[in-house]
């Protein structure tokens, strides 16, 4: 399982995903299905996320209604941004789907 701080048009969110990377085509399709086709994401240490969110982390992990591939841990952008230091963020993954050309571009 991976955790990430994702900056999209609606602001920062914290997600959990079982995809192997934040640039995985399945992950990109899943985010697009949720209306997110342009974002900047930073992987977070899973242990740090679990410690910062405490019981809420376990509730989200055990929620059978969420799919295994993507779980939203926090939609409160102010809290999500405040909880993590820049030094705790992994490298930026930037994704911007180019709709006119029908291709997907991801950079690390």
Secondary structure as GFF3:
##gff-version 3
##sequence-region A 1 108
A	DSSP	beta_strand	2	8	.	.	.	ID=ss1
A	DSSP	beta_strand	11	17	.	.	.	ID=ss2
A	DSSP	alpha_helix	25	33	.	.	.	ID=ss3
A	DSSP	beta_strand	38	44	.	.	.	ID=ss4
A	DSSP	alpha_helix	46	53	.	.	.	ID=ss5
A	DSSP	alpha_helix	55	62	.	.	.	ID=ss6
A	DSSP	beta_strand	71	74	.	.	.	ID=ss7
A	DSSP	alpha_helix	77	83	.	.	.	ID=ss8
A	DSSP	three_ten_helix	86	88	.	.	.	ID=ss9
A	DSSP	beta_strand	92	96	.	.	.	ID=ss10
A	DSSP	beta_strand	106	107	.	.	.	ID=ss11
###
